[in-house]
Amino acid sequence: MTKVIHLPSPRAVIRVQTSARTPKQNTCATDGIQRQQAIENALSMALYFMRQPGNTAANVWAATARTNRALTLLKQASEGIAPLGPVNATVGA
């Protein structure tokens, strides 16, 4: 004869608190790192667009936009301003 072991229901055991907020981390140290990463990424993308074969006007425009973004971030870093949000892909809008 087999012995049956009664386990408590899974609902009784697992209680997940979904409304709790995680504590906000100190972002002071990471702001500079994130800014540097954004600057390097913008310059890297500018070089990527310039290295594309054909040097079409679209590639030059995209490289110019990425370079301008890097310059803006460098200016903000030198002024001590927090970085802006994501860049809008359209110019002159």
N, CA, C and O atoms as a GROMACS GRO file, in nm:
protein
  372
    1MET      N    1   0.082  -0.116   0.000
    1MET     CA    2   0.000   0.000   0.000
    1MET      C    3   0.088   0.125   0.000
    1MET      O    4   0.187   0.132   0.074
    2THR      N    5   0.053   0.223  -0.083
    2THR     CA    6   0.132   0.345  -0.092
    2THR      C    7   0.090   0.445   0.014
    2THR      O    8  -0.028   0.458   0.049
    3LYS      N    9   0.188   0.513   0.062
    3LYS     CA   10   0.162   0.613   0.163
    3LYS      C   11   0.144   0.748   0.094
    3LYS      O   12   0.227   0.786   0.011
    4VAL      N   13   0.040   0.819   0.125
    4VAL     CA   14   0.010   0.949   0.065
    4VAL      C   15   0.056   1.058   0.160
    4VAL      O   16   0.023   1.059   0.278
    5ILE      N   17   0.134   1.151   0.104
    5ILE     CA   18   0.181   1.265   0.182
    5ILE      C   19   0.104   1.387   0.135
    5ILE      O   20   0.108   1.421   0.017
    6HIS      N   21   0.035   1.451   0.224
    6HIS     CA   22  -0.042   1.571   0.190
    6HIS      C   23   0.046   1.694   0.208
    6HIS      O   24   0.098   1.720   0.317
    7LEU      N   25   0.063   1.768   0.101
    7LEU     CA   26   0.141   1.891   0.104
    7LEU      C   27   0.046   2.010   0.106
    7LEU      O   28  -0.064   2.002   0.053
    8PRO      N   29   0.089   2.119   0.165
    8PRO     CA   30   0.004   2.238   0.162
    8PRO      C   31  -0.007   2.288   0.018
    8PRO      O   32   0.081   2.263  -0.065
    9SER      N   33  -0.114   2.357  -0.010
    9SER     CA   34  -0.134   2.406  -0.147
    9SER      C   35  -0.025   2.507  -0.182
    9SER      O   36   0.026   2.576  -0.093
   10PRO      N   37   0.010   2.518  -0.308
   10PRO     CA   38   0.114   2.614  -0.348
   10PRO      C   39   0.076   2.757  -0.314
   10PRO      O   40   0.163   2.839  -0.286
   11ARG      N   41  -0.052   2.788  -0.317
   11ARG     CA   42  -0.095   2.923  -0.285
   11ARG      C   43  -0.068   2.959  -0.139
   11ARG      O   44  -0.041   3.074  -0.107
   12ALA      N   45  -0.073   2.861  -0.053
   12ALA     CA   46  -0.050   2.887   0.088
   12ALA      C   47   0.098   2.907   0.117
   12ALA      O   48   0.134   2.975   0.213
   13VAL      N   49   0.184   2.850   0.036
   13VAL     CA   50   0.327   2.856   0.061
   13VAL      C   51   0.389   2.980  -0.001
   13VAL      O   52   0.468   3.050   0.064
   14ILE      N   53   0.355   3.008  -0.125
   14ILE     CA   54   0.421   3.116  -0.198
   14ILE      C   55   0.336   3.242  -0.191
   14ILE      O   56   0.224   3.245  -0.243
   15ARG      N   57   0.389   3.342  -0.129
   15ARG     CA   58   0.323   3.473  -0.123
   15ARG      C   59   0.419   3.575  -0.184
   15ARG      O   60   0.525   3.603  -0.128
   16VAL      N   61   0.381   3.628  -0.296
   16VAL     CA   62   0.466   3.725  -0.364
   16VAL      C   63   0.406   3.863  -0.344
   16VAL      O   64   0.289   3.885  -0.372
   17GLN      N   65   0.487   3.953  -0.296
   17GLN     CA   66   0.441   4.089  -0.276
   17GLN      C   67   0.480   4.169  -0.399
   17GLN      O   68   0.598   4.198  -0.421
   18THR      N   69   0.382   4.204  -0.479
   18THR     CA   70   0.410   4.273  -0.605
   18THR      C   71   0.403   4.423  -0.592
   18THR      O   72   0.449   4.494  -0.682
   19SER      N   73   0.346   4.473  -0.486
   19SER     CA   74   0.330   4.617  -0.474
   19SER      C   75   0.448   4.685  -0.407
   19SER      O   76   0.452   4.808  -0.400
   20ALA      N   77   0.543   4.609  -0.359
   20ALA     CA   78   0.658   4.669  -0.291
   20ALA      C   79   0.750   4.734  -0.392
   20ALA      O   80   0.778   4.677  -0.498
   21ARG      N   81   0.797   4.851  -0.359
   21ARG     CA   82   0.892   4.921  -0.446
   21ARG      C   83   1.034   4.885  -0.404
   21ARG      O   84   1.066   4.874  -0.286
   22THR      N   85   1.117   4.868  -0.504
   22THR     CA   86   1.257   4.842  -0.473
   22THR      C   87   1.323   4.974  -0.436
   22THR      O   88   1.289   5.078  -0.494
   23PRO      N   89   1.414   4.973  -0.343
   23PRO     CA   90   1.478   5.098  -0.305
   23PRO      C   91   1.560   5.153  -0.421
   23PRO      O   92   1.625   5.080  -0.495
   24LYS      N   93   1.555   5.285  -0.435
   24LYS     CA   94   1.628   5.350  -0.543
   24LYS      C   95   1.776   5.351  -0.510
   24LYS      O   96   1.818   5.388  -0.400
   25GLN      N   97   1.854   5.309  -0.608
   25GLN     CA   98   1.998   5.305  -0.587
   25GLN      C   99   2.057   5.445  -0.600
   25GLN      O  100   1.997   5.534  -0.661
   26ASN      N  101   2.172   5.462  -0.542
   26ASN     CA  102   2.243   5.588  -0.554
   26ASN      C  103   2.296   5.601  -0.696
   26ASN      O  104   2.383   5.525  -0.737
   27THR      N  105   2.243   5.697  -0.770
   27THR     CA  106   2.281   5.712  -0.911
   27THR      C  107   2.389   5.816  -0.932
   27THR      O  108   2.427   5.842  -1.045
   28CYS      N  109   2.438   5.877  -0.825
   28CYS     CA  110   2.540   5.981  -0.841
   28CYS      C  111   2.666   5.926  -0.906
   28CYS      O  112   2.723   5.990  -0.994
   29ALA      N  113   2.709   5.808  -0.865
   29ALA     CA  114   2.831   5.751  -0.920
   29ALA      C  115   2.810   5.699  -1.061
   29ALA      O  116   2.902   5.700  -1.142
   30THR      N  117   2.689   5.654  -1.092
   30THR     CA  118   2.665   5.596  -1.224
   30THR      C  119   2.630   5.700  -1.328
   30THR      O  120   2.636   5.670  -1.447
   31ASP      N  121   2.592   5.822  -1.288
   31ASP     CA  122   2.558   5.924  -1.387
   31ASP      C  123   2.677   5.954  -1.478
   31ASP      O  124   2.661   5.963  -1.599
   32GLY      N  125   2.793   5.968  -1.420
   32GLY     CA  126   2.912   5.996  -1.499
   32GLY      C  127   2.948   5.881  -1.591
   32GLY      O  128   2.990   5.902  -1.705
   33ILE      N  129   2.932   5.760  -1.541
   33ILE     CA  130   2.962   5.642  -1.623
   33ILE      C  131   2.862   5.631  -1.737
   33ILE      O  132   2.900   5.601  -1.850
   34GLN      N  133   2.734   5.655  -1.708
   34GLN     CA  134   2.633   5.648  -1.812
   34GLN      C  135   2.654   5.757  -1.916
   34GLN      O  136   2.634   5.734  -2.036
   35ARG      N  137   2.694   5.876  -1.871
   35ARG     CA  138   2.719   5.985  -1.965
   35ARG      C  139   2.837   5.950  -2.056
   35ARG      O  140   2.831   5.970  -2.177
   36GLN      N  141   2.944   5.896  -1.997
   36GLN     CA  142   3.060   5.858  -2.077
   36GLN      C  143   3.023   5.749  -2.176
   36GLN      O  144   3.067   5.753  -2.292
   37GLN      N  145   2.943   5.654  -2.134
   37GLN     CA  146   2.900   5.547  -2.223
   37GLN      C  147   2.816   5.603  -2.338
   37GLN      O  148   2.831   5.560  -2.452
   38ALA      N  149   2.729   5.698  -2.309
   38ALA     CA  150   2.647   5.758  -2.414
   38ALA      C  151   2.733   5.836  -2.513
   38ALA      O  152   2.706   5.833  -2.633
   39ILE      N  153   2.834   5.905  -2.464
   39ILE     CA  154   2.924   5.979  -2.552
   39ILE      C  155   3.001   5.883  -2.643
   39ILE      O  156   3.010   5.904  -2.764
   40GLU      N  157   3.055   5.778  -2.583
   40GLU     CA  158   3.130   5.680  -2.662
   40GLU      C  159   3.041   5.609  -2.764
   40GLU      O  160   3.084   5.584  -2.876
   41ASN      N  161   2.919   5.578  -2.725
   41ASN     CA  162   2.827   5.513  -2.819
   41ASN      C  163   2.792   5.606  -2.935
   41ASN      O  164   2.786   5.561  -3.050
   42ALA      N  165   2.770   5.734  -2.907
   42ALA     CA  166   2.737   5.828  -3.013
   42ALA      C  167   2.854   5.842  -3.111
   42ALA      O  168   2.833   5.844  -3.233
   43LEU      N  169   2.976   5.852  -3.058
   43LEU     CA  170   3.092   5.862  -3.147
   43LEU      C  171   3.115   5.733  -3.225
   43LEU      O  172   3.154   5.737  -3.342
   44SER      N  173   3.092   5.621  -3.160
   44SER     CA  174   3.106   5.492  -3.229
   44SER      C  175   3.007   5.480  -3.343
   44SER      O  176   3.042   5.433  -3.452
   45MET      N  177   2.884   5.523  -3.320
   45MET     CA  178   2.783   5.518  -3.426
   45MET      C  179   2.817   5.614  -3.539
   45MET      O  180   2.792   5.584  -3.656
   46ALA      N  181   2.873   5.730  -3.506
   46ALA     CA  182   2.915   5.824  -3.611
   46ALA      C  183   3.022   5.761  -3.700
   46ALA      O  184   3.016   5.772  -3.822
   47LEU      N  185   3.118   5.694  -3.638
   47LEU     CA  186   3.221   5.626  -3.717
   47LEU      C  187   3.161   5.512  -3.799
   47LEU      O  188   3.203   5.490  -3.912
   48TYR      N  189   3.066   5.442  -3.742
   48TYR     CA  190   3.000   5.333  -3.816
   48TYR      C  191   2.935   5.386  -3.943
   48TYR      O  192   2.951   5.328  -4.051
   49PHE      N  193   2.861   5.496  -3.931
   49PHE     CA  194   2.794   5.550  -4.049
   49PHE      C  195   2.893   5.603  -4.152
   49PHE      O  196   2.868   5.594  -4.272
   50MET      N  197   3.006   5.658  -4.106
   50MET     CA  198   3.105   5.710  -4.202
   50MET      C  199   3.178   5.597  -4.273
   50MET      O  200   3.225   5.616  -4.386
   51ARG      N  201   3.189   5.482  -4.211
   51ARG     CA  202   3.261   5.370  -4.272
   51ARG      C  203   3.174   5.289  -4.367
   51ARG      O  204   3.225   5.199  -4.434
   52GLN      N  205   3.046   5.318  -4.375
   52GLN     CA  206   2.959   5.246  -4.466
   52GLN      C  207   2.998   5.275  -4.610
   52GLN      O  208   3.031   5.389  -4.643
   53PRO      N  209   2.996   5.173  -4.696
   53PRO     CA  210   3.034   5.196  -4.835
   53PRO      C  211   2.934   5.288  -4.905
   53PRO      O  212   2.814   5.284  -4.878
   54GLY      N  213   2.987   5.370  -4.993
   54GLY     CA  214   2.902   5.457  -5.073
   54GLY      C  215   2.896   5.600  -5.023
   54GLY      O  216   2.872   5.691  -5.102
   55ASN      N  217   2.918   5.622  -4.894
   55ASN     CA  218   2.910   5.756  -4.837
   55ASN      C  219   2.789   5.833  -4.888
   55ASN      O  220   2.801   5.945  -4.938
   56THR      N  221   2.674   5.773  -4.874
   56THR     CA  222   2.552   5.839  -4.918
   56THR      C  223   2.521   5.956  -4.827
   56THR      O  224   2.574   5.968  -4.716
   57ALA      N  225   2.434   6.043  -4.874
   57ALA     CA  226   2.395   6.160  -4.796
   57ALA      C  227   2.329   6.118  -4.664
   57ALA      O  228   2.345   6.186  -4.562
   58ALA      N  229   2.256   6.008  -4.666
   58ALA     CA  230   2.190   5.961  -4.544
   58ALA      C  231   2.294   5.919  -4.440
   58ALA      O  232   2.276   5.945  -4.321
   59ASN      N  233   2.402   5.855  -4.484
   59ASN     CA  234   2.506   5.814  -4.390
   59ASN      C  235   2.578   5.935  -4.331
   59ASN      O  236   2.608   5.938  -4.211
   60VAL      N  237   2.604   6.034  -4.414
   60VAL     CA  238   2.670   6.155  -4.365
   60VAL      C  239   2.579   6.228  -4.268
   60VAL      O  240   2.624   6.279  -4.165
   61TRP      N  241   2.449   6.234  -4.301
   61TRP     CA  242   2.353   6.299  -4.212
   61TRP      C  243   2.348   6.228  -4.077
   61TRP      O  244   2.348   6.292  -3.972
   62ALA      N  245   2.342   6.095  -4.080
   62ALA     CA  246   2.334   6.017  -3.956
   62ALA      C  247   2.462   6.034  -3.874
   62ALA      O  248   2.456   6.047  -3.751
   63ALA      N  249   2.577   6.034  -3.940
   63ALA     CA  250   2.703   6.053  -3.868
   63ALA      C  251   2.709   6.192  -3.805
   63ALA      O  252   2.758   6.208  -3.693
   64THR      N  253   2.660   6.291  -3.877
   64THR     CA  254   2.657   6.427  -3.824
   64THR      C  255   2.565   6.436  -3.702
   64THR      O  256   2.598   6.501  -3.603
   65ALA      N  257   2.450   6.371  -3.710
   65ALA     CA  258   2.356   6.372  -3.598
   65ALA      C  259   2.418   6.306  -3.475
   65ALA      O  260   2.403   6.357  -3.364
   66ARG      N  261   2.486   6.194  -3.493
   66ARG     CA  262   2.550   6.125  -3.380
   66ARG      C  263   2.663   6.210  -3.322
   66ARG      O  264   2.681   6.214  -3.200
   67THR      N  265   2.738   6.276  -3.409
   67THR     CA  266   2.847   6.362  -3.360
   67THR      C  267   2.791   6.479  -3.281
   67THR      O  268   2.846   6.515  -3.177
   68ASN      N  269   2.683   6.537  -3.329
   68ASN     CA  270   2.619   6.647  -3.256
   68ASN      C  271   2.570   6.600  -3.119
   68ASN      O  272   2.579   6.674  -3.021
   69ARG      N  273   2.518   6.480  -3.114
   69ARG     CA  274   2.472   6.425  -2.986
   69ARG      C  275   2.590   6.410  -2.890
   69ARG      O  276   2.580   6.445  -2.772
   70ALA      N  277   2.702   6.360  -2.941
   70ALA     CA  278   2.821   6.344  -2.856
   70ALA      C  279   2.870   6.481  -2.807
   70ALA      O  280   2.909   6.495  -2.691
   71LEU      N  281   2.868   6.580  -2.894
   71LEU     CA  282   2.911   6.714  -2.854
   71LEU      C  283   2.818   6.773  -2.749
   71LEU      O  284   2.863   6.839  -2.655
   72THR      N  285   2.689   6.750  -2.764
   72THR     CA  286   2.593   6.798  -2.665
   72THR      C  287   2.618   6.733  -2.529
   72THR      O  288   2.615   6.800  -2.426
   73LEU      N  289   2.644   6.603  -2.530
   73LEU     CA  290   2.672   6.533  -2.405
   73LEU      C  291   2.802   6.582  -2.342
   73LEU      O  292   2.811   6.595  -2.220
   74LEU      N  293   2.903   6.609  -2.424
   74LEU     CA  294   3.029   6.663  -2.371
   74LEU      C  295   3.008   6.801  -2.310
   74LEU      O  296   3.065   6.832  -2.205
   75LYS      N  297   2.927   6.882  -2.375
   75LYS     CA  298   2.898   7.016  -2.322
   75LYS      C  299   2.825   7.005  -2.189
   75LYS      O  300   2.857   7.077  -2.095
   76GLN      N  301   2.728   6.914  -2.180
   76GLN     CA  302   2.656   6.895  -2.055
   76GLN      C  303   2.749   6.844  -1.946
   76GLN      O  304   2.738   6.885  -1.830
   77ALA      N  305   2.841   6.757  -1.982
   77ALA     CA  306   2.935   6.704  -1.883
   77ALA      C  307   3.025   6.815  -1.830
   77ALA      O  308   3.056   6.818  -1.710
   78SER      N  309   3.067   6.905  -1.918
   78SER     CA  310   3.154   7.013  -1.874
   78SER      C  311   3.079   7.116  -1.790
   78SER      O  312   3.139   7.185  -1.707
   79GLU      N  313   2.948   7.126  -1.810
   79GLU     CA  314   2.867   7.220  -1.732
   79GLU      C  315   2.808   7.155  -1.607
   79GLU      O  316   2.753   7.224  -1.522
   80GLY      N  317   2.820   7.023  -1.597
   80GLY     CA  318   2.768   6.953  -1.481
   80GLY      C  319   2.618   6.933  -1.486
   80GLY      O  320   2.554   6.920  -1.381
   81ILE      N  321   2.560   6.931  -1.605
   81ILE     CA  322   2.415   6.914  -1.621
   81ILE      C  323   2.386   6.766  -1.638
   81ILE      O  324   2.464   6.694  -1.700
   82ALA      N  325   2.274   6.721  -1.581
   82ALA     CA  326   2.233   6.582  -1.597
   82ALA      C  327   2.203   6.554  -1.743
   82ALA      O  328   2.154   6.643  -1.813
   83PRO      N  329   2.230   6.433  -1.790
   83PRO     CA  330   2.206   6.401  -1.930
   83PRO      C  331   2.058   6.407  -1.965
   83PRO      O  332   1.971   6.381  -1.882
   84LEU      N  333   2.032   6.442  -2.090
   84LEU     CA  334   1.895   6.446  -2.140
   84LEU      C  335   1.844   6.306  -2.165
   84LEU      O  336   1.919   6.209  -2.156
   85GLY      N  337   1.716   6.296  -2.195
   85GLY     CA  338   1.655   6.168  -2.229
   85GLY      C  339   1.698   6.123  -2.367
   85GLY      O  340   1.792   6.179  -2.424
   86PRO      N  341   1.632   6.024  -2.421
   86PRO     CA  342   1.666   5.972  -2.553
   86PRO      C  343   1.655   6.080  -2.660
   86PRO      O  344   1.571   6.169  -2.652
   87VAL      N  345   1.739   6.069  -2.759
   87VAL     CA  346   1.742   6.166  -2.867
   87VAL      C  347   1.630   6.138  -2.964
   87VAL      O  348   1.604   6.022  -2.998
   88ASN      N  349   1.563   6.242  -3.007
   88ASN     CA  350   1.461   6.228  -3.109
   88ASN      C  351   1.531   6.204  -3.242
   88ASN      O  352   1.629   6.272  -3.272
   89ALA      N  353   1.484   6.110  -3.320
   89ALA     CA  354   1.550   6.073  -3.445
   89ALA      C  355   1.531   6.178  -3.552
   89ALA      O  356   1.607   6.181  -3.649
   90THR      N  357   1.432   6.266  -3.539
   90THR     CA  358   1.408   6.366  -3.641
   90THR      C  359   1.477   6.496  -3.603
   90THR      O  360   1.485   6.531  -3.486
   91VAL      N  361   1.526   6.565  -3.704
   91VAL     CA  362   1.594   6.692  -3.682
   91VAL      C  363   1.504   6.803  -3.732
   91VAL      O  364   1.442   6.790  -3.838
   92GLY      N  365   1.495   6.910  -3.657
   92GLY     CA  366   1.416   7.024  -3.698
   92GLY      C  367   1.267   7.007  -3.673
   92GLY      O  368   1.186   7.083  -3.726
   93ALA      N  369   1.232   6.910  -3.592
   93ALA     CA  370   1.089   6.888  -3.565
   93ALA      C  371   1.042   6.978  -3.453
   93ALA      O  372   0.924   6.973  -3.416
   0.00000   0.00000   0.00000
